[in-house]
């Protein structure tokens, strides 16, 4: 039985959302990486917002670390997934 996960491609047309926190280096790195590829994204700031943290945890299946990235409403992952995704895209 084929268990391949649908590969999520990030393009300049993708609707990208990044849950981030203030002053947190991994979030800055993720945003810089997206910007360096010319990819626009919506920032969802979880700092000072319990509601956003709850929303993020619900959408990620319980993850509360940031950044958490969604592409076209599908859960993509965090910074590590983003870095490895762009390494493979070279």
C-alpha positions in Angstrom: 0.0 0.0 0.0 1.4 3.3 -1.1 1.8 5.7 1.9 3.4 8.6 0.0 2.6 11.9 1.6 1.4 14.5 -0.9 4.4 16.8 -1.5 3.6 20.4 -0.8 5.2 22.7 -3.2 5.9 26.3 -2.2 5.7 28.7 -5.1 5.3 32.4 -5.4 1.6 31.8 -6.0 1.2 29.7 -2.8 -0.8 31.1 0.1 1.8 30.8 2.9 1.1 31.4 6.6 3.8 31.5 9.2 3.0 31.3 12.9 5.8 33.3 14.6 6.9 34.8 17.8 8.7 38.1 18.5 12.5 38.1 18.9 12.7 34.4 18.1 15.7 33.6 15.8 14.1 30.5 14.1 11.1 32.6 13.1 13.3 35.3 11.7 15.3 32.7 9.8 12.2 31.1 8.3 10.8 34.4 7.2 14.2 35.4 5.7 14.3 32.1 3.8 10.9 32.6 2.3 11.7 36.3 1.4 15.0 35.2 -0.2 12.9 33.0 -2.6 10.5 35.8 -3.3 7.6 34.1 -1.5 5.0 36.3 0.2 3.5 35.1 3.4 1.1 36.1 6.1 2.5 36.3 9.6 0.4 35.1 12.5 2.0 36.4 15.6 1.5 34.1 18.6 3.3 36.3 21.1 0.8 37.8 23.6 -2.1 35.9 21.9 -3.4 32.8 23.6 -6.0 32.6 20.9 -3.4 32.4 18.1 -1.4 29.8 20.1 -4.6 27.7 20.5 -5.4 28.1 16.8 -1.9 27.1 15.8 -1.9 24.0 18.1 -5.3 23.0 16.7 -4.1 23.3 13.1 -0.7 21.5 13.7 -2.1 18.7 15.8 -0.7 20.0 19.0 2.6 21.6 18.1 3.3 24.8 20.0 6.8 25.6 18.9 7.3 28.3 16.3 7.7 28.8 13.5 4.9 26.6 12.1 4.2 27.0 8.4 1.1 26.3 6.4 1.0 26.3 2.6 -2.4 26.6 0.9 -4.1 25.6 4.1 -2.0 22.4 4.4 0.4 21.9 7.3 4.0 22.1 6.0 6.1 22.0 9.2 8.6 24.2 10.9 12.0 25.7 10.2 13.8 22.4 9.8 11.3 21.2 7.1 11.6 24.6 5.3 15.4 24.4 5.2 15.5 20.8 3.9 12.7 21.7 1.4 14.8 24.5 -0.1 18.0 22.4 0.0 16.4 19.8 -2.2 15.0 22.5 -4.5 18.5 23.8 -5.5 
